[in-house]
Structure formats: C-alpha cells, structure tokens
Amino acid sequence: MLKVPKRRRAFAASGLRVLLLWLMVRVSFAQAVRVESVAAWASYSHALQLKSGQQLREVQGWGGGITVQLPIASVLSIGLQGDYRDLAIDQENAVEQWRWAFWERFYRNYVRDLQARDPSYSASLVPEQRLYLVELAARMNVHWPPKGKARVRLAFGTGPWFYTRTLRLHERWQKRFPELGHTFAYEYDNYAEERKGVVYGASVCGGVEVELQRYLRLGAEVCFGKVLRVRGSDYENFPVHSLGSLRCAVLFAY
C-alpha cells in the first residue's frame, strides 16, 4: 500500500481547508450578491521557465480549485479563485542544492565513512522534492457572445501564491551477513527543514465553456502564470519564473 508522508498529508489537508473555507465564504456572499457561476476544476501544471543556476530539470504536477464568478456587464465578470497544486521538483544534486545543514555537517560524511569502514553496508539514498502551492486570485473575465451552446472567454488574474517546498531523502540500507547467507534490509525517510513563503503572480487564461443543461456547463482553459518579483516576497526560494496549466472544470450556473 502506498504511504503518503505525514507532512504531505498535513499540507494537503491545510490546502483543502483553505479551499473549503473559501467556498463557504463565497456561498454566504452569494446570498447578497448575484453569482454567475461556481466552477470546480482539476488541473495539470508544468513549469515553463525554471530558475537558472539551481540545476533544475522539471517542475510539474496536479491540482484543483474553485472559482466563483460575479457578473458586472454582459460580456464581463469578475472571479474569485482558490487553487491548490502538488508539484514534483526534479533537480540535479537536490540534496547538495538544498544546503541542508544536517547533511553537510554530519550525515553525508557519516554515510560515506560507514560504508568505507564496513563494506557489508550498502545504501541507496533517493531525494524527493515537492512544491505545495495555494493560490488565491482575483480574475477579470471577458466573454465572447455564445455560438450555439459554446462560448469563449479570456481571463486575467493576480494574487498571492502561498508555498511550502519540502525535501525528503528516502533511504534504503542493506547489511549483508555472508556467513549466514542473509541480507538485512531496512528503509526510512529523512526530512530537511521546510521552506515556506509567499510570492505574487499574474496569469492570463483562454478557455471555452459548453452548456450541457441550463444550470450545468463543462469548461476547459489553458493558463500562463508569471511569478512577479515583488519587494518583501519570498521570491528566492521559489523554483520557477512561470507556469503553464491545463484546467478542466464543471460549472454550476445561476
């Protein structure tokens, strides 16, 4: 059975609570303000531009979120969006790049010296790096007049991106006992200190909605998100300059 690390579960639960709280606030707000639609969507994101000088290869993963749209004109609406993403980071020499004090001061030498002193020990150390991202944004949507049951839209958004970046070192050790013809194997995880922060992003999205019933639509959109260099943000530890996303949504119209 696949085991999900406690830290990942905790952050995922926190992200879910933020999205649920966001939805509850929006539903209460809808009682006083006319709501055009509420959309629940799933997304796939991929880094388009990585930070240079960090030996990054790829950042990609899945996510989901909720958007509430409020009409302000026949072809315009504003949107309030909550987005959660779980992104995998592929980085060469990830442990060295992290500048992990425990690894640099003690553990790297301990692993090397133990295997040098006793060749019956062998170890496989595999790093796994994640980026957990919660995005809150305000959006301006431009809708083209519908053609049949389909309509095209263009959206512009901006807001804070709250992130947690983690490094897990999965260790698999073996101790051989030649005289017994037996090898004892064990494995566990080591976690580096987390890196948390807030950056600010701006995005542009293009998409289409198709009406299935009067109150139900399906939607898809492609988005480009750019991380802004804002004074006071935690920009340095964020691994990407820009992200591309593909989103598929179910919209409930009012």
Order of alpha helices (4+ residues) and beta strands (2+ residues): alpha-beta-beta-beta-alpha-alpha-beta-beta-beta-beta-beta-beta
